[in-house]
């Protein structure tokens, strides 16, 4: 989930500059700087393009490709990792593996199917995977902090052993 949040943050940072790539203000900035570099000799001279004072989120021509690539990659990878994380959360809450999910898909569609490994509720399935986290005093789920604390590694052994 941390990767997903980081990718969405990267997309949010690149968004204002990405949205300004096709605006008239961007074209005006390119015209004011003398246009795009046309040859290697001209690129070696180095055209200095400065950011517009009215809007610092208008990228220069040299920043056009990195901004577009950064925004697109962060957005696409963030969506893909979020979908993958959501699917694995579903698998944990229903006490299934990926192979079991695909094997049970047709059985679910016919109806009357019950998962033999489910502990009965999503909370019990979660505790079966991650444990209850705590010794004498049992840790209760307290929002996001409780979920994060449950997922942190501990030095205790497993609460049950599979048969």
Buried (B, 14 or more C-beta within 10 A) or exposed (E): EEEBEBBBEBBEBBBBBBEBBEEEEBEEBBEEBEEEBEEEEEEEEEBEBEEBEEBEBBBBBEBBEEBBEBBEBBBEBBBEBBEEEEEEEEBBBBBBEEEBBEEBEEEEEEEEEEBEEBBEEBEEBBBBEBBBBEEEEEEEBEEEEEEEBBEEEEEEEEEEEEE
